[in-house]
Amino acid sequence: MQNEENEVPQKWYEGISKYQWLVLLIASLGWVFDIFEGQIFVASMRDAMPDLLGVDAGDESVRIWNDRAFGFFLLGGAFGGVIFGMVSDRIGRTKTMILTILFYSLFTCLSAFSQEPWHMVVLRFLVAMGVGGEWAVASAMVAEVMPKRSRSVMSSIFHASSVFGTLLAAATIALLIGNQELNANLAERGIDGWRVGFAIGVLPALLTLWIRWKLHEPESWRAARDRAQNDDSQATGRLGELFSSTYVRNTVIGVTLATIGLVTFWGGHIYGKNALMRKAQTEVLQLEKISSDADKKIKEEAFAKHKSKIKRAEMASMALNTIGAGLGLVFFGGISNRIGRKGAFILYHSIAFVMMLVLFKGLIANDASRASLMLCLPVFGFFTVGMHAGYAVYFPELYPTRLRGTGTGFCFNMGRLGTAAAFFGFAAMSSPPEPETKAMWLAPLFLLGAVVVIFAKETKDEDLPE
């Protein structure tokens, strides 16, 4: 499947079998719901945590507990990604994918029944175990079943499907919280809108039935399993081998790139949702004739009065940001085929740094017009997230089949540890920065990413290592 030297050149989408399209569809759906389970908290955290704490949204304890929840989510993703990546190399891709989807579906649903903030924090850890594991398994499987000419584009499409998970989360919370009438009806019945959003998270579990029915293990994985049975040196899923002389450079660079991408995502990109939200808050203060220098409590009361308007603006920002991100992810594969994997990473990282400055230091800080913000957000999303598709494209190309799930899962999910450390650090600060300030502190990491990738191995036009 990987050797196409004797084939007539074809476009990436030509000659793809129905089964290969099915693998892409199922892997993408798993990733869509994977992201939904993570983003449902992002979309509702300004409502869920205040309810659990019994305080106003502006209370300092809300920020502290939300940062803790982010930190534990990232730790859970790191742990689950490594464990389930190793498991997928040993027992197979399809079986492990089923386990990961069940993991994140059931624990997201249980989050709807949280009664204390620490309940939510613990459940975010468990949800993330499945989230981190599913990506590692699905990205390896997509790479293994696709022909070489299609692999980078298909992997980019797979990763880009994540935007539908974010949009689904934003739409769900906008409906349950941003719709004043529906929110009031739920409140009359003693139901919090955000709890319904988490309860919906159980639905992806149904996808496991389809996986069990339709998917089988890739030929390359079965061959690797057979080699391992006859040769101990070919054992599958050995974590320590990632640090052997053969693979240590790949591992270090992979972990570094993922760390930069995830830290800037959770500490910068997601605050693109604040763009139109800040604009709406300014309009509310003007409408209520409240000075921007007024007491924080007075402003929070005004914001609570116009909660639905502000929430809709926040979700609109999230949607525009996410649409741009989706395009950036989709185009990464094609761009990397033209200028190489390294060239694509350098391009995305460099422009991402500029866009962070433009949005947070330029437009939001200077109360730019709504039109300017709406035009900037898709471009901001394109470059600050687009390089994430490179992890699905590039990481599986760095390791042989017997280590692919382990290596891919380790590189991507160890990046969550650095991100978790950053959030625990922010949570512990006595004078925490505003989200936009936090984003600016992290922006230079994009430049570091552009430098690090110079030392990476180029894998453009190469077969997957067996």
Secondary structure as UniProt FT lines:
FT   TURN            5..6
FT   TURN            12..15
FT   HELIX           18..53
FT   TURN            57..58
FT   HELIX           60..91
FT   HELIX           93..111
FT   TURN            112..113
FT   HELIX           117..145
FT   HELIX           148..160
FT   HELIX           162..173
FT   HELIX           174..178
FT   HELIX           180..188
FT   TURN            189..190
FT   HELIX           193..199
FT   HELIX           200..206
FT   HELIX           207..214
FT   HELIX           219..230
FT   HELIX           232..234
FT   HELIX           239..243
FT   TURN            245..247
FT   HELIX           248..267
FT   HELIX           269..273
FT   HELIX           274..287
FT   TURN            288..289
FT   TURN            292..293
FT   HELIX           296..305
FT   HELIX           307..356
FT   HELIX           357..364
FT   TURN            365..367
FT   HELIX           370..385
FT   HELIX           386..388
FT   HELIX           389..394
FT   HELIX           395..398
FT   HELIX           401..428
FT   HELIX           435..442
FT   TURN            443..444
FT   HELIX           445..452
FT   HELIX           453..455
FT   TURN            460..461
//
